[in-house]
Amino acid sequence: MIKQVFFAVICFTILFSVQTTYAQEELSLPEGKNIKEWESISAALVVEKRFEEAIIYLDKVLDKEPDNLKALSNKASLLIQLERFSESISLSNKVLKVDPDRISTLTNKAIALKMIKDYEESFITFTKIMMLEPDNENVKNARAILLRDTPTIPTTNSKYEVHAQIIVRDENTNLIATIESTNARVLESIFTESWWERLDETNNLVKSSELEIFSKINPIIPQDDYIGMITFERQIEGYNINLFEVFVPMIQLEETDEVQVQWTIIKK
């Protein structure tokens, strides 16, 4: 009896192992007979997030039609999923030489450029899409997020100089502290340059010799009971974009304190 039970347990274990192994095996891929079928199979595999296998069928299409723009663009999109960003950009460029206004391909390129941290080219590409489709909300948001995520650089490496003077007063307007700083960073982007050009167009710049100077006083509403950094920002699609950041010695604040900053920004 014991031997029978033991044998049954062994059989069950072997059967379970075989079933488990079988369940983990990949199903064989269909062959497909023509471009239409290969495209359909590829699309179905994408839904299942089997991106590498989906590319196999796009490659079958491209073997027959090397200049099939739809297949090239779809492959560029899948290469992004596989984090093969440079290859994706190369394919997108091939498509855009033939069809420079293809929205799906421009979007692929903009995303891949962001992923390799080429923020400026990504911004330019997103901007081109917005010129073609001004009401494209997804692209508007994507471009705003790109600007928000673009790292700033020290102003010592730029054409800008920034001087910030922070003035703190108590609830009775008595002066508590005055702090100045030029330890600043700038968003080096066409976006910043465009903002500066608009200042010039609206006569908000003072020009002296080879310099252009912008001045403004802003109130600050601190988020904490101290200040260690202040930002000069613009809002796009609900996202705050920091054009300039200035680091200052830590200032402790009371809830009733009033804070303002005098900005002086110089473009050389």
C-alpha positions as CSV (number, residue, x, y, z in Angstrom):
1,M,0.0,0.0,0.0
2,I,2.8,2.4,0.9
3,K,4.6,1.5,-2.4
4,Q,1.4,2.3,-4.3
5,V,0.9,5.7,-2.6
6,F,4.6,6.5,-3.2
7,F,4.3,5.6,-6.9
8,A,1.2,7.7,-7.3
9,V,2.9,10.7,-5.7
10,I,5.9,10.3,-8.1
11,C,3.5,10.1,-11.1
12,F,1.6,13.2,-10.0
13,T,4.9,15.1,-9.6
14,I,6.1,14.1,-13.0
15,L,2.8,14.9,-14.6
16,F,2.7,18.3,-12.9
17,S,6.3,19.1,-14.1
18,V,5.4,18.2,-17.6
19,Q,2.3,20.3,-17.6
20,T,4.2,23.3,-16.1
21,T,7.0,23.0,-18.6
22,Y,4.4,22.8,-21.4
23,A,2.5,25.8,-20.1
24,Q,5.7,27.9,-20.2
25,E,6.6,27.0,-23.8
26,E,6.1,29.8,-26.4
27,L,3.4,29.1,-28.9
28,S,4.8,28.6,-32.5
29,L,4.4,31.7,-34.6
30,P,2.1,31.6,-37.6
31,E,3.7,31.9,-41.0
32,G,1.5,34.4,-42.8
33,K,1.4,34.4,-46.5
34,N,1.4,38.1,-47.6
35,I,2.0,41.6,-46.4
36,K,-1.5,42.1,-45.2
37,E,-1.3,39.0,-43.0
38,W,2.1,39.9,-41.6
39,E,0.9,43.3,-40.7
40,S,-2.1,41.8,-38.9
41,I,0.1,39.2,-37.0
42,S,2.5,42.0,-36.0
43,A,-0.3,44.1,-34.7
44,A,-1.7,41.2,-32.6
45,L,1.7,40.5,-31.1
46,V,2.0,44.2,-30.2
47,V,-1.2,43.9,-28.2
48,E,0.4,41.1,-26.3
49,K,3.5,43.2,-25.8
50,R,5.6,40.6,-27.7
51,F,7.6,43.4,-29.4
52,E,10.6,41.5,-30.7
53,E,8.3,38.9,-32.4
54,A,6.2,41.7,-33.8
55,I,9.3,43.1,-35.4
56,I,9.9,39.7,-37.1
57,Y,6.8,40.2,-39.2
58,L,7.5,43.9,-40.0
59,D,10.9,42.7,-41.3
60,K,9.1,40.2,-43.5
61,V,7.1,43.2,-44.9
62,L,10.3,45.2,-45.4
63,D,12.0,42.3,-47.2
64,K,9.3,42.6,-49.8
65,E,8.8,46.4,-49.6
66,P,12.0,48.1,-48.2
67,D,10.4,51.5,-48.5
68,N,7.1,50.7,-46.8
69,L,6.7,53.8,-44.7
70,K,4.0,52.3,-42.4
71,A,6.2,49.3,-41.6
72,L,9.3,51.4,-41.1
73,S,7.4,53.8,-38.7
74,N,5.8,50.9,-36.8
75,K,9.2,49.3,-36.4
76,A,10.7,52.6,-35.1
77,S,7.9,52.6,-32.5
78,L,8.6,49.1,-31.4
79,L,12.4,49.7,-31.2
80,I,11.6,52.4,-28.6
81,Q,9.7,49.8,-26.5
82,L,12.9,47.7,-26.7
83,E,15.1,50.7,-25.7
84,R,16.9,50.6,-29.0
85,F,16.6,54.4,-29.4
86,S,19.3,55.2,-31.8
87,E,18.0,52.5,-34.3
88,S,14.6,54.0,-33.9
89,I,15.8,57.5,-34.7
90,S,17.6,56.2,-37.8
91,L,14.5,54.5,-39.1
92,S,12.4,57.6,-38.4
93,N,14.8,59.8,-40.3
94,K,14.5,57.4,-43.3
95,V,10.8,57.8,-43.2
96,L,10.9,61.6,-42.8
97,K,13.1,62.0,-45.8
98,V,10.2,60.7,-47.9
99,D,7.3,62.1,-45.8
100,P,8.6,64.9,-43.6
101,D,5.2,65.6,-42.1
102,R,4.3,62.1,-41.0
103,I,2.9,62.7,-37.5
104,S,3.4,59.1,-36.1
105,T,7.0,59.1,-37.2
106,L,7.7,62.6,-35.8
107,T,6.3,61.5,-32.5
108,N,8.5,58.4,-32.5
109,K,11.5,60.5,-33.2
110,A,10.7,63.1,-30.5
111,I,10.2,60.3,-27.9
112,A,13.4,58.5,-28.8
113,L,15.4,61.8,-28.8
114,K,14.2,62.5,-25.3
115,M,15.2,59.0,-24.1
116,I,18.8,59.6,-25.3
117,K,18.7,63.0,-23.6
118,D,18.8,65.1,-26.7
119,Y,16.3,67.4,-25.2
120,E,16.6,70.3,-27.6
121,E,16.1,68.2,-30.8
122,S,13.2,66.5,-29.1
123,F,11.7,69.9,-28.3
124,I,12.2,71.0,-31.9
125,T,10.5,67.8,-33.2
126,F,7.5,68.2,-30.8
127,T,7.2,71.8,-31.9
128,K,7.0,70.8,-35.5
129,I,4.2,68.4,-34.7
130,M,2.3,71.2,-33.0
131,M,2.7,73.4,-36.1
132,L,1.1,70.6,-38.1
133,E,-1.5,69.8,-35.5
134,P,-2.1,72.8,-33.2
135,D,-4.9,71.1,-31.3
136,N,-2.9,67.9,-30.6
137,E,-3.3,67.8,-26.8
138,N,-1.1,64.8,-26.3
139,V,1.8,66.5,-28.0
140,K,1.2,69.7,-26.1
141,N,1.5,67.8,-22.8
142,A,4.5,65.8,-24.0
143,R,6.4,68.9,-25.0
144,A,5.6,70.6,-21.6
145,I,6.7,67.5,-19.7
146,L,9.9,67.5,-21.8
147,L,10.7,71.1,-20.9
148,R,9.9,70.4,-17.2
149,D,12.3,67.5,-17.3
150,T,15.1,69.2,-19.3
151,P,18.0,69.8,-16.9
152,T,19.3,73.3,-16.4
153,I,22.9,74.3,-16.7
154,P,25.0,76.8,-14.7
155,T,24.8,80.3,-16.1
156,T,28.6,80.5,-16.1
157,N,28.4,78.3,-19.2
158,S,25.6,80.3,-20.9
159,K,25.0,83.8,-22.4
160,Y,22.9,84.8,-19.3
161,E,23.8,86.3,-16.0
162,V,21.3,86.3,-13.2
163,H,21.2,88.4,-10.0
164,A,18.5,87.8,-7.4
165,Q,17.8,89.9,-4.4
166,I,15.4,88.4,-1.8
167,I,13.8,90.7,0.7
168,V,12.0,89.4,3.7
169,R,9.6,91.5,5.9
170,D,7.5,90.6,8.9
171,E,3.7,91.1,9.1
172,N,4.3,94.7,10.1
173,T,6.5,95.3,7.0
174,N,9.6,95.5,9.1
175,L,12.7,94.4,7.2
176,I,14.1,91.1,8.5
177,A,16.6,90.1,5.8
178,T,18.0,91.0,2.5
179,I,20.0,88.3,0.6
180,E,21.6,88.4,-2.8
181,S,22.8,85.6,-5.0
182,T,24.2,85.1,-8.5
183,N,24.6,81.3,-8.1
184,A,22.2,80.5,-10.9
185,R,21.2,78.0,-13.5
186,V,19.3,78.4,-16.8
187,L,17.2,76.3,-19.1
188,E,19.3,76.4,-22.2
189,S,16.6,76.0,-24.9
190,I,14.9,77.5,-27.9
191,F,12.0,77.9,-25.5
192,T,14.0,80.3,-23.3
193,E,15.3,82.2,-26.3
194,S,11.7,82.6,-27.7
195,W,10.6,84.0,-24.3
196,W,13.4,86.5,-24.4
197,E,12.6,87.6,-27.9
198,R,9.0,88.2,-26.8
199,L,10.4,90.5,-24.0
200,D,12.1,92.5,-26.7
201,E,9.0,92.7,-28.8
202,T,7.0,94.0,-25.9
203,N,9.7,96.6,-24.9
204,N,10.5,94.9,-21.6
205,L,14.2,94.9,-22.1
206,V,16.7,97.7,-21.4
207,K,19.5,97.7,-23.9
208,S,23.0,98.9,-23.0
209,S,26.0,98.5,-25.3
210,E,26.0,94.8,-26.1
211,L,23.8,93.8,-23.2
212,E,20.1,93.3,-22.8
213,I,18.7,93.6,-19.3
214,F,15.4,92.4,-17.9
215,S,14.2,93.4,-14.4
216,K,11.1,92.3,-12.5
217,I,9.9,92.1,-8.8
218,N,8.0,89.0,-7.9
219,P,6.3,88.1,-4.6
220,I,7.2,84.6,-3.4
221,I,4.8,82.2,-1.6
222,P,7.2,79.7,0.1
223,Q,6.1,76.1,0.2
224,D,8.1,75.4,3.4
225,D,9.3,77.4,6.4
226,Y,12.6,78.2,4.6
227,I,14.0,79.2,1.3
228,G,17.1,77.6,-0.3
229,M,16.3,78.1,-4.0
230,I,14.1,80.4,-6.0
231,T,12.9,79.9,-9.5
232,F,11.8,82.1,-12.4
233,E,9.2,80.1,-14.2
234,R,6.6,80.0,-16.8
235,Q,3.5,77.7,-16.9
236,I,2.7,75.6,-20.0
237,E,-0.2,73.2,-20.2
238,G,-0.4,73.2,-16.4
239,Y,3.3,72.4,-15.9
240,N,5.8,74.8,-14.3
241,I,8.9,75.3,-16.5
242,N,11.9,76.7,-14.6
243,L,13.7,79.1,-16.9
244,F,16.1,80.2,-14.2
245,E,17.0,78.8,-10.8
246,V,19.0,80.7,-8.1
247,F,20.4,79.1,-5.0
248,V,20.6,81.2,-1.9
249,P,21.8,80.7,1.7
250,M,19.1,79.1,3.7
251,I,16.5,81.6,5.0
252,Q,14.2,80.5,7.9
253,L,10.7,82.0,7.7
254,E,7.6,82.6,9.8
255,E,4.1,82.0,8.4
256,T,3.4,85.7,8.5
257,D,6.6,86.8,6.7
258,E,6.3,88.4,3.3
259,V,8.9,87.6,0.7
260,Q,9.7,89.2,-2.7
261,V,12.5,88.8,-5.1
262,Q,14.1,91.4,-7.4
263,W,15.2,89.7,-10.6
264,T,17.9,91.2,-12.8
265,I,18.6,89.0,-15.8
266,I,21.3,90.0,-18.3
267,K,21.9,88.5,-21.7
268,K,25.3,89.1,-23.1
